[in-house]
Amino acid sequence: MRVRGPGGDRPGGCRKGSSVKQTESGERIRAFDVVRRIPRRRAVFGGSPRPAPGASGWLLPAFLAAWLLGGVPALAASQPTHLFKVATIAPQGSTWMTLMEELDRRVREETGGEVGFRFYPGGQHGSDLDVLRKMRSGQLQGGGISGVGLGEIEPSLRILELPFMFNNMDEVAQGHHALDAVLAERVRQRGLHLLGWADVGFVYLYSQEPLRTVSDLRKQKVWLWQGDPLAQRLLKEAGVSPVPLDITDVLISLQTGIVNTVYVTPYGCLSLQWFSRVKHMVDLPLTYANGAVVLDAQAYDRLSASQQETLSRLAAEIFARLNEATRKQNEESIAVLRDARIQVDQADPAAVAEFVEIGRRVWQGLVGELYDQELLDRLTGALAEMRSAQGGVQGGAR
């Protein structure tokens, strides 16, 4: 359980190969123009998926960019005693990178230049697996990792991306409250320190045909993000025979008819230009996709107690702001999708119940494979208690 800008303009006209769609008013718009209609927000990590080759998961992304060190010149000019080299698929200029550069600047300021970061954006160091391998070798001391990559570190982290588990952001927060301490300790046991969670957002189905029932879904050519065990298990339980592809192959596959149904966050649908090849969005979130920044535990432990406190405090603030920006960007993207004449369909109530039941089978089926029963019970118990107190729904759908 990984969003980018669509690229630059060609001087004097439309970019070569760009997709065009017509709005309700008859105005013709291009894919990269649609993304610009989001009110003055930069791309957020996890929102726009164009991942580096080999990356996989609910999460989306990969950009080519060079890192420009920000911060106070006097501090930036000298090498910190404790320098964390961190690779990410987030692009330079994104909200993710802007906030991480702020984190670097403020950490340097508050530690007198003793602690700092050097970020490598845009997938410069390859996929999640490449980054994790380089962390083990000491070439890197950190990474911005997708949900699927986190599962490679510690499989139980994928529990926060289970399908139809969460109804809304309050429930996502409750899930983190119930499990974060346990999951952080498990990451520690793998030799890493969990610095902060980076949200990607709710993932939805998009198709060229209306999808009001599970039966409708079974009739479609559904893309499967190659290598993602959660998506694979969900589609299998739903009786769908998917088409496994790397995310970089999805747009051309939509254009040629190899697939006609995909899943992604709203911003991802825009930035990957998939919106130009689909007509319908199902207003039923499949899952909530996550990412995180992890650091090498030995490198982190070399910090003094005061330095650790400073880093943790500033990281908590920065990641809270990042996650809020991601949520707002996805909300804005739904309005832009409507403007691009994407029909947002309500799922049939009976289909919602069927999807939720399928999700429950996935939850239980992955016990012993990704996580233990106790962890699942802790999560579902915390959500049930919250829903009961609020008098809300008890299933995994809104």
Secondary structure, DSSP 8 states (H G I E B T S, - for coil): ---------BTTB--TT--EEE-TTS-EEEHHHHHHTSTT----TTTS----TT--SSS-----------S-HHHHTS--SEEEEEE-SS-TTSHHHHHHHHHHHHHHHHTTTSEEEEEE-TTTT-SHHHHHHHHHHTS-SEEEEEHHHHHHH-GGGGGGG-TT--SSHHHHHHHHHHHHHHHHHHHHHTTEEEEEEEEEEEEEEEESS---SHHHHHTS-BEEETT-HHHHHHHHHTT---EEE-GGGHHHHHHHTS--EEEE-HHHHHHTTGGGG--EEESS--EEEEEEEEEEHHHHHTS-HHHHHHHHHHHHHHHHHHHHHHHHHHHHHHHHHHHTT-EEE---HHHHHHHHHHHHHHHHHTBTTTB-HHHHHHHHHHHHHHHHHHT---SS--
